[in-house]
Amino acid sequence: MYWLFLLLSLGAMGVALRTTSMALMVVMLLTALGLLVAWALGWYAARAGNGSADGRGMIDPVELHRLREQAKARKAAEQASTADPRNGP
């Protein structure tokens, strides 16, 4: 939807360039500027992901605890295998 602001801004710029009225030209240039800013903000919101703070990417505490336990067990197994010389490659 934000791309419509860009098209409308270009249209307002076209009207501003073709008109002979100074007042209409100023209004259209200000409108074009406002629409261009609205397009830039919409584009930024779409690229940056407005919903990034909704928590979809967060790990709940139970899952975090499970991952820590797995990492601890993996580290203990790795240390045990390097400490025991009978475990060859």
PDB file with SEQRES, HELIX, SHEET and CRYST1 records, atoms N, CA, C and O in Angstrom:
SEQRES   1 A   89  MET TYR TRP LEU PHE LEU LEU LEU SER LEU GLY ALA MET          
SEQRES   2 A   89  GLY VAL ALA LEU ARG THR THR SER MET ALA LEU MET VAL          
SEQRES   3 A   89  VAL MET LEU LEU THR ALA LEU GLY LEU LEU VAL ALA TRP          
SEQRES   4 A   89  ALA LEU GLY TRP TYR ALA ALA ARG ALA GLY ASN GLY SER          
SEQRES   5 A   89  ALA ASP GLY ARG GLY MET ILE ASP PRO VAL GLU LEU HIS          
SEQRES   6 A   89  ARG LEU ARG GLU GLN ALA LYS ALA ARG LYS ALA ALA GLU          
SEQRES   7 A   89  GLN ALA SER THR ALA ASP PRO ARG ASN GLY PRO                  
HELIX    1 AA1 TYR A    2  ARG A   18  1                                  17    
HELIX    2 AA2 MET A   22  ALA A   48  1                                  27    
HELIX    3 AA3 PRO A   61  ALA A   83  1                                  23    
CRYST1    1.000    1.000    1.000  90.00  90.00  90.00 P 1           1          
ATOM      1  N   MET A   1       0.821  -1.184   0.000  1.00  0.00           N  
ATOM      2  CA  MET A   1       0.000   0.000   0.000  1.00  0.00           C  
ATOM      3  C   MET A   1       0.869   1.254   0.000  1.00  0.00           C  
ATOM      4  O   MET A   1       0.486   2.282  -0.560  1.00  0.00           O  
ATOM      5  N   TYR A   2       2.036   1.167   0.627  1.00  0.00           N  
ATOM      6  CA  TYR A   2       2.874   2.360   0.719  1.00  0.00           C  
ATOM      7  C   TYR A   2       3.375   2.827  -0.648  1.00  0.00           C  
ATOM      8  O   TYR A   2       3.723   3.996  -0.815  1.00  0.00           O  
ATOM      9  N   TRP A   3       3.414   1.932  -1.614  1.00  0.00           N  
ATOM     10  CA  TRP A   3       3.882   2.323  -2.944  1.00  0.00           C  
ATOM     11  C   TRP A   3       2.901   3.269  -3.624  1.00  0.00           C  
ATOM     12  O   TRP A   3       3.280   3.994  -4.544  1.00  0.00           O  
ATOM     13  N   LEU A   4       1.633   3.270  -3.179  1.00  0.00           N  
ATOM     14  CA  LEU A   4       0.669   4.221  -3.728  1.00  0.00           C  
ATOM     15  C   LEU A   4       1.061   5.660  -3.388  1.00  0.00           C  
ATOM     16  O   LEU A   4       0.814   6.578  -4.170  1.00  0.00           O  
ATOM     17  N   PHE A   5       1.670   5.848  -2.218  1.00  0.00           N  
ATOM     18  CA  PHE A   5       2.130   7.185  -1.851  1.00  0.00           C  
ATOM     19  C   PHE A   5       3.184   7.690  -2.839  1.00  0.00           C  
ATOM     20  O   PHE A   5       3.211   8.873  -3.179  1.00  0.00           O  
ATOM     21  N   LEU A   6       4.040   6.791  -3.292  1.00  0.00           N  
ATOM     22  CA  LEU A   6       5.060   7.187  -4.270  1.00  0.00           C  
ATOM     23  C   LEU A   6       4.410   7.584  -5.595  1.00  0.00           C  
ATOM     24  O   LEU A   6       4.788   8.586  -6.202  1.00  0.00           O  
ATOM     25  N   LEU A   7       3.432   6.794  -6.039  1.00  0.00           N  
ATOM     26  CA  LEU A   7       2.750   7.130  -7.293  1.00  0.00           C  
ATOM     27  C   LEU A   7       1.990   8.454  -7.186  1.00  0.00           C  
ATOM     28  O   LEU A   7       2.025   9.278  -8.100  1.00  0.00           O  
ATOM     29  N   LEU A   8       1.311   8.641  -6.065  1.00  0.00           N  
ATOM     30  CA  LEU A   8       0.599   9.907  -5.866  1.00  0.00           C  
ATOM     31  C   LEU A   8       1.565  11.081  -5.771  1.00  0.00           C  
ATOM     32  O   LEU A   8       1.258  12.174  -6.246  1.00  0.00           O  
ATOM     33  N   SER A   9       2.715  10.869  -5.170  1.00  0.00           N  
ATOM     34  CA  SER A   9       3.721  11.917  -5.082  1.00  0.00           C  
ATOM     35  C   SER A   9       4.232  12.299  -6.465  1.00  0.00           C  
ATOM     36  O   SER A   9       4.412  13.479  -6.769  1.00  0.00           O  
ATOM     37  N   LEU A  10       4.464  11.291  -7.298  1.00  0.00           N  
ATOM     38  CA  LEU A  10       4.905  11.577  -8.670  1.00  0.00           C  
ATOM     39  C   LEU A  10       3.820  12.315  -9.446  1.00  0.00           C  
ATOM     40  O   LEU A  10       4.117  13.211 -10.237  1.00  0.00           O  
ATOM     41  N   GLY A  11       2.562  11.940  -9.220  1.00  0.00           N  
ATOM     42  CA  GLY A  11       1.464  12.648  -9.875  1.00  0.00           C  
ATOM     43  C   GLY A  11       1.374  14.093  -9.435  1.00  0.00           C  
ATOM     44  O   GLY A  11       1.174  14.987 -10.257  1.00  0.00           O  
ATOM     45  N   ALA A  12       1.523  14.326  -8.136  1.00  0.00           N  
ATOM     46  CA  ALA A  12       1.492  15.699  -7.629  1.00  0.00           C  
ATOM     47  C   ALA A  12       2.661  16.506  -8.178  1.00  0.00           C  
ATOM     48  O   ALA A  12       2.514  17.692  -8.473  1.00  0.00           O  
ATOM     49  N   MET A  13       3.812  15.874  -8.316  1.00  0.00           N  
ATOM     50  CA  MET A  13       4.970  16.564  -8.894  1.00  0.00           C  
ATOM     51  C   MET A  13       4.709  16.919 -10.356  1.00  0.00           C  
ATOM     52  O   MET A  13       5.072  18.003 -10.814  1.00  0.00           O  
ATOM     53  N   GLY A  14       4.081  16.006 -11.080  1.00  0.00           N  
ATOM     54  CA  GLY A  14       3.733  16.281 -12.479  1.00  0.00           C  
ATOM     55  C   GLY A  14       2.765  17.443 -12.606  1.00  0.00           C  
ATOM     56  O   GLY A  14       2.920  18.290 -13.486  1.00  0.00           O  
ATOM     57  N   VAL A  15       1.769  17.490 -11.735  1.00  0.00           N  
ATOM     58  CA  VAL A  15       0.811  18.609 -11.754  1.00  0.00           C  
ATOM     59  C   VAL A  15       1.536  19.909 -11.418  1.00  0.00           C  
ATOM     60  O   VAL A  15       1.273  20.944 -12.030  1.00  0.00           O  
ATOM     61  N   ALA A  16       2.439  19.857 -10.458  1.00  0.00           N  
ATOM     62  CA  ALA A  16       3.171  21.073 -10.064  1.00  0.00           C  
ATOM     63  C   ALA A  16       4.038  21.586 -11.209  1.00  0.00           C  
ATOM     64  O   ALA A  16       4.188  22.797 -11.371  1.00  0.00           O  
ATOM     65  N   LEU A  17       4.604  20.694 -11.996  1.00  0.00           N  
ATOM     66  CA  LEU A  17       5.456  21.130 -13.102  1.00  0.00           C  
ATOM     67  C   LEU A  17       4.655  21.666 -14.289  1.00  0.00           C  
ATOM     68  O   LEU A  17       5.161  22.492 -15.049  1.00  0.00           O  
ATOM     69  N   ARG A  18       3.429  21.213 -14.457  1.00  0.00           N  
ATOM     70  CA  ARG A  18       2.623  21.599 -15.624  1.00  0.00           C  
ATOM     71  C   ARG A  18       1.735  22.820 -15.386  1.00  0.00           C  
ATOM     72  O   ARG A  18       1.266  23.430 -16.346  1.00  0.00           O  
ATOM     73  N   THR A  19       1.501  23.181 -14.147  1.00  0.00           N  
ATOM     74  CA  THR A  19       0.557  24.266 -13.860  1.00  0.00           C  
ATOM     75  C   THR A  19       1.192  25.635 -14.103  1.00  0.00           C  
ATOM     76  O   THR A  19       2.411  25.801 -14.066  1.00  0.00           O  
ATOM     77  N   THR A  20       0.317  26.603 -14.351  1.00  0.00           N  
ATOM     78  CA  THR A  20       0.795  27.986 -14.522  1.00  0.00           C  
ATOM     79  C   THR A  20       0.492  28.820 -13.281  1.00  0.00           C  
ATOM     80  O   THR A  20       0.945  29.960 -13.173  1.00  0.00           O  
ATOM     81  N   SER A  21      -0.261  28.264 -12.355  1.00  0.00           N  
ATOM     82  CA  SER A  21      -0.619  28.982 -11.127  1.00  0.00           C  
ATOM     83  C   SER A  21       0.442  28.742 -10.058  1.00  0.00           C  
ATOM     84  O   SER A  21       0.779  27.601  -9.744  1.00  0.00           O  
ATOM     85  N   MET A  22       0.958  29.825  -9.510  1.00  0.00           N  
ATOM     86  CA  MET A  22       1.992  29.722  -8.490  1.00  0.00           C  
ATOM     87  C   MET A  22       1.438  29.088  -7.210  1.00  0.00           C  
ATOM     88  O   MET A  22       2.123  28.285  -6.578  1.00  0.00           O  
ATOM     89  N   ALA A  23       0.225  29.433  -6.826  1.00  0.00           N  
ATOM     90  CA  ALA A  23      -0.371  28.888  -5.600  1.00  0.00           C  
ATOM     91  C   ALA A  23      -0.584  27.378  -5.736  1.00  0.00           C  
ATOM     92  O   ALA A  23      -0.281  26.629  -4.808  1.00  0.00           O  
ATOM     93  N   LEU A  24      -1.100  26.927  -6.879  1.00  0.00           N  
ATOM     94  CA  LEU A  24      -1.313  25.507  -7.100  1.00  0.00           C  
ATOM     95  C   LEU A  24       0.019  24.758  -7.136  1.00  0.00           C  
ATOM     96  O   LEU A  24       0.115  23.625  -6.663  1.00  0.00           O  
ATOM     97  N   MET A  25       1.032  25.390  -7.694  1.00  0.00           N  
ATOM     98  CA  MET A  25       2.341  24.754  -7.749  1.00  0.00           C  
ATOM     99  C   MET A  25       2.901  24.551  -6.335  1.00  0.00           C  
ATOM    100  O   MET A  25       3.440  23.486  -6.037  1.00  0.00           O  
ATOM    101  N   VAL A  26       2.783  25.540  -5.477  1.00  0.00           N  
ATOM    102  CA  VAL A  26       3.280  25.418  -4.104  1.00  0.00           C  
ATOM    103  C   VAL A  26       2.517  24.335  -3.356  1.00  0.00           C  
ATOM    104  O   VAL A  26       3.119  23.531  -2.645  1.00  0.00           O  
ATOM    105  N   VAL A  27       1.196  24.307  -3.510  1.00  0.00           N  
ATOM    106  CA  VAL A  27       0.387  23.290  -2.838  1.00  0.00           C  
ATOM    107  C   VAL A  27       0.767  21.898  -3.331  1.00  0.00           C  
ATOM    108  O   VAL A  27       0.900  20.971  -2.531  1.00  0.00           O  
ATOM    109  N   MET A  28       0.940  21.748  -4.619  1.00  0.00           N  
ATOM    110  CA  MET A  28       1.281  20.436  -5.185  1.00  0.00           C  
ATOM    111  C   MET A  28       2.692  19.996  -4.786  1.00  0.00           C  
ATOM    112  O   MET A  28       2.923  18.810  -4.551  1.00  0.00           O  
ATOM    113  N   LEU A  29       3.629  20.934  -4.709  1.00  0.00           N  
ATOM    114  CA  LEU A  29       4.974  20.582  -4.268  1.00  0.00           C  
ATOM    115  C   LEU A  29       4.978  20.147  -2.808  1.00  0.00           C  
ATOM    116  O   LEU A  29       5.665  19.192  -2.447  1.00  0.00           O  
ATOM    117  N   LEU A  30       4.217  20.838  -1.970  1.00  0.00           N  
ATOM    118  CA  LEU A  30       4.117  20.432  -0.559  1.00  0.00           C  
ATOM    119  C   LEU A  30       3.416  19.075  -0.429  1.00  0.00           C  
ATOM    120  O   LEU A  30       3.795  18.243   0.397  1.00  0.00           O  
ATOM    121  N   THR A  31       2.397  18.870  -1.254  1.00  0.00           N  
ATOM    122  CA  THR A  31       1.713  17.579  -1.256  1.00  0.00           C  
ATOM    123  C   THR A  31       2.663  16.476  -1.702  1.00  0.00           C  
ATOM    124  O   THR A  31       2.694  15.398  -1.109  1.00  0.00           O  
ATOM    125  N   ALA A  32       3.431  16.746  -2.742  1.00  0.00           N  
ATOM    126  CA  ALA A  32       4.391  15.752  -3.226  1.00  0.00           C  
ATOM    127  C   ALA A  32       5.423  15.432  -2.155  1.00  0.00           C  
ATOM    128  O   ALA A  32       5.796  14.273  -1.975  1.00  0.00           O  
ATOM    129  N   LEU A  33       5.881  16.443  -1.451  1.00  0.00           N  
ATOM    130  CA  LEU A  33       6.849  16.220  -0.376  1.00  0.00           C  
ATOM    131  C   LEU A  33       6.240  15.388   0.749  1.00  0.00           C  
ATOM    132  O   LEU A  33       6.871  14.452   1.241  1.00  0.00           O  
ATOM    133  N   GLY A  34       5.031  15.721   1.151  1.00  0.00           N  
ATOM    134  CA  GLY A  34       4.358  14.961   2.200  1.00  0.00           C  
ATOM    135  C   GLY A  34       4.132  13.508   1.801  1.00  0.00           C  
ATOM    136  O   GLY A  34       4.342  12.601   2.607  1.00  0.00           O  
ATOM    137  N   LEU A  35       3.711  13.287   0.575  1.00  0.00           N  
ATOM    138  CA  LEU A  35       3.487  11.918   0.104  1.00  0.00           C  
ATOM    139  C   LEU A  35       4.808  11.154  -0.016  1.00  0.00           C  
ATOM    140  O   LEU A  35       4.857   9.949   0.230  1.00  0.00           O  
ATOM    141  N   LEU A  36       5.861  11.849  -0.390  1.00  0.00           N  
ATOM    142  CA  LEU A  36       7.164  11.194  -0.476  1.00  0.00           C  
ATOM    143  C   LEU A  36       7.655  10.780   0.907  1.00  0.00           C  
ATOM    144  O   LEU A  36       8.236   9.707   1.065  1.00  0.00           O  
ATOM    145  N   VAL A  37       7.425  11.618   1.898  1.00  0.00           N  
ATOM    146  CA  VAL A  37       7.796  11.267   3.276  1.00  0.00           C  
ATOM    147  C   VAL A  37       6.946  10.084   3.756  1.00  0.00           C  
ATOM    148  O   VAL A  37       7.458   9.173   4.406  1.00  0.00           O  
ATOM    149  N   ALA A  38       5.644  10.103   3.433  1.00  0.00           N  
ATOM    150  CA  ALA A  38       4.765   8.990   3.824  1.00  0.00           C  
ATOM    151  C   ALA A  38       5.229   7.692   3.157  1.00  0.00           C  
ATOM    152  O   ALA A  38       5.204   6.633   3.784  1.00  0.00           O  
ATOM    153  N   TRP A  39       5.651   7.766   1.900  1.00  0.00           N  
ATOM    154  CA  TRP A  39       6.164   6.578   1.214  1.00  0.00           C  
ATOM    155  C   TRP A  39       7.436   6.076   1.893  1.00  0.00           C  
ATOM    156  O   TRP A  39       7.590   4.874   2.105  1.00  0.00           O  
ATOM    157  N   ALA A  40       8.340   6.978   2.233  1.00  0.00           N  
ATOM    158  CA  ALA A  40       9.597   6.566   2.856  1.00  0.00           C  
ATOM    159  C   ALA A  40       9.342   5.908   4.211  1.00  0.00           C  
ATOM    160  O   ALA A  40       9.983   4.910   4.541  1.00  0.00           O  
ATOM    161  N   LEU A  41       8.421   6.451   4.995  1.00  0.00           N  
ATOM    162  CA  LEU A  41       8.098   5.858   6.291  1.00  0.00           C  
ATOM    163  C   LEU A  41       7.435   4.489   6.120  1.00  0.00           C  
ATOM    164  O   LEU A  41       7.722   3.563   6.880  1.00  0.00           O  
ATOM    165  N   GLY A  42       6.565   4.359   5.143  1.00  0.00           N  
ATOM    166  CA  GLY A  42       5.930   3.071   4.879  1.00  0.00           C  
ATOM    167  C   GLY A  42       6.930   2.043   4.394  1.00  0.00           C  
ATOM    168  O   GLY A  42       6.872   0.878   4.788  1.00  0.00           O  
ATOM    169  N   TRP A  43       7.837   2.464   3.552  1.00  0.00           N  
ATOM    170  CA  TRP A  43       8.869   1.557   3.051  1.00  0.00           C  
ATOM    171  C   TRP A  43       9.776   1.099   4.187  1.00  0.00           C  
ATOM    172  O   TRP A  43      10.135  -0.075   4.276  1.00  0.00           O  
ATOM    173  N   TYR A  44      10.138   2.034   5.045  1.00  0.00           N  
ATOM    174  CA  TYR A  44      10.984   1.685   6.193  1.00  0.00           C  
ATOM    175  C   TYR A  44      10.266   0.712   7.131  1.00  0.00           C  
ATOM    176  O   TYR A  44      10.862  -0.253   7.610  1.00  0.00           O  
ATOM    177  N   ALA A  45       8.990   0.973   7.387  1.00  0.00           N  
ATOM    178  CA  ALA A  45       8.226   0.084   8.267  1.00  0.00           C  
ATOM    179  C   ALA A  45       8.119  -1.310   7.669  1.00  0.00           C  
ATOM    180  O   ALA A  45       8.171  -2.302   8.397  1.00  0.00           O  
ATOM    181  N   ALA A  46       7.972  -1.396   6.365  1.00  0.00           N  
ATOM    182  CA  ALA A  46       7.879  -2.708   5.718  1.00  0.00           C  
ATOM    183  C   ALA A  46       9.222  -3.425   5.733  1.00  0.00           C  
ATOM    184  O   ALA A  46       9.268  -4.642   5.916  1.00  0.00           O  
ATOM    185  N   ARG A  47      10.303  -2.702   5.546  1.00  0.00           N  
ATOM    186  CA  ARG A  47      11.629  -3.323   5.518  1.00  0.00           C  
ATOM    187  C   ARG A  47      12.118  -3.692   6.913  1.00  0.00           C  
ATOM    188  O   ARG A  47      12.703  -4.757   7.109  1.00  0.00           O  
ATOM    189  N   ALA A  48      11.879  -2.816   7.876  1.00  0.00           N  
ATOM    190  CA  ALA A  48      12.372  -3.057   9.225  1.00  0.00           C  
ATOM    191  C   ALA A  48      11.482  -4.040   9.977  1.00  0.00           C  
ATOM    192  O   ALA A  48      11.893  -4.594  10.997  1.00  0.00           O  
ATOM    193  N   GLY A  49      10.300  -4.253   9.494  1.00  0.00           N  
ATOM    194  CA  GLY A  49       9.411  -5.188  10.167  1.00  0.00           C  
ATOM    195  C   GLY A  49       8.776  -4.560  11.381  1.00  0.00           C  
ATOM    196  O   GLY A  49       9.291  -4.672  12.494  1.00  0.00           O  
ATOM    197  N   ASN A  50       7.682  -3.914  11.170  1.00  0.00           N  
ATOM    198  CA  ASN A  50       6.990  -3.222  12.243  1.00  0.00           C  
ATOM    199  C   ASN A  50       6.653  -4.145  13.403  1.00  0.00           C  
ATOM    200  O   ASN A  50       6.611  -3.695  14.548  1.00  0.00           O  
ATOM    201  N   GLY A  51       6.412  -5.424  13.137  1.00  0.00           N  
ATOM    202  CA  GLY A  51       6.019  -6.351  14.188  1.00  0.00           C  
ATOM    203  C   GLY A  51       7.184  -7.110  14.789  1.00  0.00           C  
ATOM    204  O   GLY A  51       6.990  -8.215  15.296  1.00  0.00           O  
ATOM    205  N   SER A  52       8.370  -6.567  14.751  1.00  0.00           N  
ATOM    206  CA  SER A  52       9.523  -7.287  15.281  1.00  0.00           C  
ATOM    207  C   SER A  52       9.502  -7.383  16.799  1.00  0.00           C  
ATOM    208  O   SER A  52      10.187  -8.233  17.367  1.00  0.00           O  
ATOM    209  N   ALA A  53       8.741  -6.541  17.459  1.00  0.00           N  
ATOM    210  CA  ALA A  53       8.703  -6.556  18.911  1.00  0.00           C  
ATOM    211  C   ALA A  53       7.532  -7.383  19.448  1.00  0.00           C  
ATOM    212  O   ALA A  53       7.209  -7.297  20.633  1.00  0.00           O  
ATOM    213  N   ASP A  54       6.893  -8.185  18.587  1.00  0.00           N  
ATOM    214  CA  ASP A  54       5.733  -8.936  19.037  1.00  0.00           C  
ATOM    215  C   ASP A  54       6.111 -10.235  19.736  1.00  0.00           C  
ATOM    216  O   ASP A  54       5.237 -10.899  20.293  1.00  0.00           O  
ATOM    217  N   GLY A  55       7.359 -10.611  19.724  1.00  0.00           N  
ATOM    218  CA  GLY A  55       7.809 -11.760  20.490  1.00  0.00           C  
ATOM    219  C   GLY A  55       7.801 -13.073  19.741  1.00  0.00           C  
ATOM    220  O   GLY A  55       8.023 -14.123  20.344  1.00  0.00           O  
ATOM    221  N   ARG A  56       7.554 -13.045  18.450  1.00  0.00           N  
ATOM    222  CA  ARG A  56       7.539 -14.301  17.699  1.00  0.00           C  
ATOM    223  C   ARG A  56       8.908 -14.960  17.668  1.00  0.00           C  
ATOM    224  O   ARG A  56       8.998 -16.187  17.617  1.00  0.00           O  
ATOM    225  N   GLY A  57       9.957 -14.185  17.696  1.00  0.00           N  
ATOM    226  CA  GLY A  57      11.295 -14.740  17.628  1.00  0.00           C  
ATOM    227  C   GLY A  57      11.897 -15.081  18.975  1.00  0.00           C  
ATOM    228  O   GLY A  57      13.016 -15.589  19.040  1.00  0.00           O  
ATOM    229  N   MET A  58      11.180 -14.812  20.046  1.00  0.00           N  
ATOM    230  CA  MET A  58      11.714 -15.056  21.380  1.00  0.00           C  
ATOM    231  C   MET A  58      11.520 -16.510  21.785  1.00  0.00           C  
ATOM    232  O   MET A  58      10.589 -17.176  21.332  1.00  0.00           O  
ATOM    233  N   ILE A  59      12.400 -16.986  22.633  1.00  0.00           N  
ATOM    234  CA  ILE A  59      12.325 -18.350  23.146  1.00  0.00           C  
ATOM    235  C   ILE A  59      11.725 -18.292  24.542  1.00  0.00           C  
ATOM    236  O   ILE A  59      12.119 -17.478  25.376  1.00  0.00           O  
ATOM    237  N   ASP A  60      10.758 -19.178  24.774  1.00  0.00           N  
ATOM    238  CA  ASP A  60      10.150 -19.188  26.101  1.00  0.00           C  
ATOM    239  C   ASP A  60      11.135 -19.786  27.108  1.00  0.00           C  
ATOM    240  O   ASP A  60      12.063 -20.486  26.706  1.00  0.00           O  
ATOM    241  N   PRO A  61      10.957 -19.528  28.400  1.00  0.00           N  
ATOM    242  CA  PRO A  61      11.915 -19.972  29.423  1.00  0.00           C  
ATOM    243  C   PRO A  61      12.103 -21.489  29.474  1.00  0.00           C  
ATOM    244  O   PRO A  61      13.211 -21.956  29.739  1.00  0.00           O  
ATOM    245  N   VAL A  62      11.064 -22.256  29.230  1.00  0.00           N  
ATOM    246  CA  VAL A  62      11.185 -23.721  29.260  1.00  0.00           C  
ATOM    247  C   VAL A  62      12.105 -24.199  28.140  1.00  0.00           C  
ATOM    248  O   VAL A  62      12.970 -25.048  28.356  1.00  0.00           O  
ATOM    249  N   GLU A  63      11.910 -23.647  26.939  1.00  0.00           N  
ATOM    250  CA  GLU A  63      12.757 -24.027  25.807  1.00  0.00           C  
ATOM    251  C   GLU A  63      14.198 -23.585  26.045  1.00  0.00           C  
ATOM    252  O   GLU A  63      15.131 -24.319  25.720  1.00  0.00           O  
ATOM    253  N   LEU A  64      14.388 -22.399  26.605  1.00  0.00           N  
ATOM    254  CA  LEU A  64      15.726 -21.910  26.909  1.00  0.00           C  
ATOM    255  C   LEU A  64      16.419 -22.823  27.917  1.00  0.00           C  
ATOM    256  O   LEU A  64      17.602 -23.129  27.762  1.00  0.00           O  
ATOM    257  N   HIS A  65      15.702 -23.255  28.936  1.00  0.00           N  
ATOM    258  CA  HIS A  65      16.273 -24.166  29.934  1.00  0.00           C  
ATOM    259  C   HIS A  65      16.661 -25.494  29.288  1.00  0.00           C  
ATOM    260  O   HIS A  65      17.719 -26.046  29.590  1.00  0.00           O  
ATOM    261  N   ARG A  66      15.809 -26.009  28.401  1.00  0.00           N  
ATOM    262  CA  ARG A  66      16.101 -27.268  27.707  1.00  0.00           C  
ATOM    263  C   ARG A  66      17.354 -27.135  26.840  1.00  0.00           C  
ATOM    264  O   ARG A  66      18.192 -28.036  26.814  1.00  0.00           O  
ATOM    265  N   LEU A  67      17.479 -26.014  26.133  1.00  0.00           N  
ATOM    266  CA  LEU A  67      18.658 -25.799  25.294  1.00  0.00           C  
ATOM    267  C   LEU A  67      19.931 -25.681  26.135  1.00  0.00           C  
ATOM    268  O   LEU A  67      20.988 -26.172  25.735  1.00  0.00           O  
ATOM    269  N   ARG A  68      19.832 -25.039  27.285  1.00  0.00           N  
ATOM    270  CA  ARG A  68      21.004 -24.927  28.160  1.00  0.00           C  
ATOM    271  C   ARG A  68      21.414 -26.294  28.691  1.00  0.00           C  
ATOM    272  O   ARG A  68      22.604 -26.602  28.769  1.00  0.00           O  
ATOM    273  N   GLU A  69      20.440 -27.107  29.054  1.00  0.00           N  
ATOM    274  CA  GLU A  69      20.745 -28.459  29.536  1.00  0.00           C  
ATOM    275  C   GLU A  69      21.403 -29.286  28.433  1.00  0.00           C  
ATOM    276  O   GLU A  69      22.349 -30.026  28.704  1.00  0.00           O  
ATOM    277  N   GLN A  70      20.931 -29.175  27.222  1.00  0.00           N  
ATOM    278  CA  GLN A  70      21.544 -29.894  26.101  1.00  0.00           C  
ATOM    279  C   GLN A  70      22.978 -29.440  25.887  1.00  0.00           C  
ATOM    280  O   GLN A  70      23.866 -30.265  25.669  1.00  0.00           O  
ATOM    281  N   ALA A  71      23.210 -28.141  25.947  1.00  0.00           N  
ATOM    282  CA  ALA A  71      24.565 -27.621  25.752  1.00  0.00           C  
ATOM    283  C   ALA A  71      25.488 -28.086  26.869  1.00  0.00           C  
ATOM    284  O   ALA A  71      26.646 -28.423  26.625  1.00  0.00           O  
ATOM    285  N   LYS A  72      24.972 -28.104  28.095  1.00  0.00           N  
ATOM    286  CA  LYS A  72      25.780 -28.555  29.226  1.00  0.00           C  
ATOM    287  C   LYS A  72      26.128 -30.037  29.077  1.00  0.00           C  
ATOM    288  O   LYS A  72      27.262 -30.441  29.333  1.00  0.00           O  
ATOM    289  N   ALA A  73      25.148 -30.846  28.661  1.00  0.00           N  
ATOM    290  CA  ALA A  73      25.399 -32.281  28.471  1.00  0.00           C  
ATOM    291  C   ALA A  73      26.387 -32.509  27.329  1.00  0.00           C  
ATOM    292  O   ALA A  73      27.253 -33.379  27.425  1.00  0.00           O  
ATOM    293  N   ARG A  74      26.266 -31.750  26.269  1.00  0.00           N  
ATOM    294  CA  ARG A  74      27.189 -31.883  25.130  1.00  0.00           C  
ATOM    295  C   ARG A  74      28.612 -31.509  25.550  1.00  0.00           C  
ATOM    296  O   ARG A  74      29.575 -32.172  25.165  1.00  0.00           O  
ATOM    297  N   LYS A  75      28.734 -30.449  26.336  1.00  0.00           N  
ATOM    298  CA  LYS A  75      30.058 -30.014  26.793  1.00  0.00           C  
ATOM    299  C   LYS A  75      30.669 -31.054  27.733  1.00  0.00           C  
ATOM    300  O   LYS A  75      31.864 -31.335  27.648  1.00  0.00           O  
ATOM    301  N   ALA A  76      29.860 -31.627  28.628  1.00  0.00           N  
ATOM    302  CA  ALA A  76      30.359 -32.658  29.545  1.00  0.00           C  
ATOM    303  C   ALA A  76      30.784 -33.893  28.783  1.00  0.00           C  
ATOM    304  O   ALA A  76      31.801 -34.501  29.119  1.00  0.00           O  
ATOM    305  N   ALA A  77      30.035 -34.282  27.769  1.00  0.00           N  
ATOM    306  CA  ALA A  77      30.389 -35.450  26.962  1.00  0.00           C  
ATOM    307  C   ALA A  77      31.682 -35.203  26.186  1.00  0.00           C  
ATOM    308  O   ALA A  77      32.504 -36.107  26.034  1.00  0.00           O  
ATOM    309  N   GLU A  78      31.854 -33.995  25.704  1.00  0.00           N  
ATOM    310  CA  GLU A  78      33.073 -33.649  24.961  1.00  0.00           C  
ATOM    311  C   GLU A  78      34.288 -33.674  25.881  1.00  0.00           C  
ATOM    312  O   GLU A  78      35.350 -34.167  25.499  1.00  0.00           O  
ATOM    313  N   GLN A  79      34.135 -33.144  27.088  1.00  0.00           N  
ATOM    314  CA  GLN A  79      35.248 -33.147  28.041  1.00  0.00           C  
ATOM    315  C   GLN A  79      35.568 -34.560  28.497  1.00  0.00           C  
ATOM    316  O   GLN A  79      36.734 -34.890  28.713  1.00  0.00           O  
ATOM    317  N   ALA A  80      34.556 -35.396  28.646  1.00  0.00           N  
ATOM    318  CA  ALA A  80      34.782 -36.781  29.069  1.00  0.00           C  
ATOM    319  C   ALA A  80      35.490 -37.571  27.972  1.00  0.00           C  
ATOM    320  O   ALA A  80      36.329 -38.423  28.266  1.00  0.00           O  
ATOM    321  N   SER A  81      35.164 -37.300  26.736  1.00  0.00           N  
ATOM    322  CA  SER A  81      35.801 -38.042  25.642  1.00  0.00           C  
ATOM    323  C   SER A  81      37.255 -37.612  25.453  1.00  0.00           C  
ATOM    324  O   SER A  81      38.080 -38.428  25.042  1.00  0.00           O  
ATOM    325  N   THR A  82      37.586 -36.371  25.736  1.00  0.00           N  
ATOM    326  CA  THR A  82      38.974 -35.933  25.598  1.00  0.00           C  
ATOM    327  C   THR A  82      39.796 -36.331  26.812  1.00  0.00           C  
ATOM    328  O   THR A  82      41.016 -36.451  26.703  1.00  0.00           O  
ATOM    329  N   ALA A  83      39.170 -36.541  27.964  1.00  0.00           N  
ATOM    330  CA  ALA A  83      39.894 -36.913  29.169  1.00  0.00           C  
ATOM    331  C   ALA A  83      40.205 -38.414  29.206  1.00  0.00           C  
ATOM    332  O   ALA A  83      41.175 -38.810  29.853  1.00  0.00           O  
ATOM    333  N   ASP A  84      39.438 -39.234  28.555  1.00  0.00           N  
ATOM    334  CA  ASP A  84      39.614 -40.694  28.568  1.00  0.00           C  
ATOM    335  C   ASP A  84      40.465 -41.095  27.369  1.00  0.00           C  
ATOM    336  O   ASP A  84      39.980 -41.031  26.239  1.00  0.00           O  
ATOM    337  N   PRO A  85      41.722 -41.509  27.573  1.00  0.00           N  
ATOM    338  CA  PRO A  85      42.596 -41.837  26.431  1.00  0.00           C  
ATOM    339  C   PRO A  85      42.187 -43.121  25.726  1.00  0.00           C  
ATOM    340  O   PRO A  85      42.615 -43.356  24.596  1.00  0.00           O  
ATOM    341  N   ARG A  86      41.366 -43.966  26.361  1.00  0.00           N  
ATOM    342  CA  ARG A  86      40.956 -45.222  25.721  1.00  0.00           C  
ATOM    343  C   ARG A  86      39.965 -44.977  24.591  1.00  0.00           C  
ATOM    344  O   ARG A  86      39.803 -45.824  23.713  1.00  0.00           O  
ATOM    345  N   ASN A  87      39.299 -43.817  24.606  1.00  0.00           N  
ATOM    346  CA  ASN A  87      38.349 -43.503  23.535  1.00  0.00           C  
ATOM    347  C   ASN A  87      39.140 -42.942  22.359  1.00  0.00           C  
ATOM    348  O   ASN A  87      39.463 -41.755  22.315  1.00  0.00           O  
ATOM    349  N   GLY A  88      39.437 -43.800  21.431  1.00  0.00           N  
ATOM    350  CA  GLY A  88      40.198 -43.369  20.261  1.00  0.00           C  
ATOM    351  C   GLY A  88      39.303 -42.691  19.252  1.00  0.00           C  
ATOM    352  O   GLY A  88      38.087 -42.632  19.437  1.00  0.00           O  
ATOM    353  N   PRO A  89      39.902 -42.167  18.165  1.00  0.00           N  
ATOM    354  CA  PRO A  89      39.108 -41.475  17.152  1.00  0.00           C  
ATOM    355  C   PRO A  89      38.236 -42.382  16.339  1.00  0.00           C  
ATOM    356  O   PRO A  89      37.518 -41.917  15.453  1.00  0.00           O  
TER     357      PRO A  89                                                      
END                                                                             
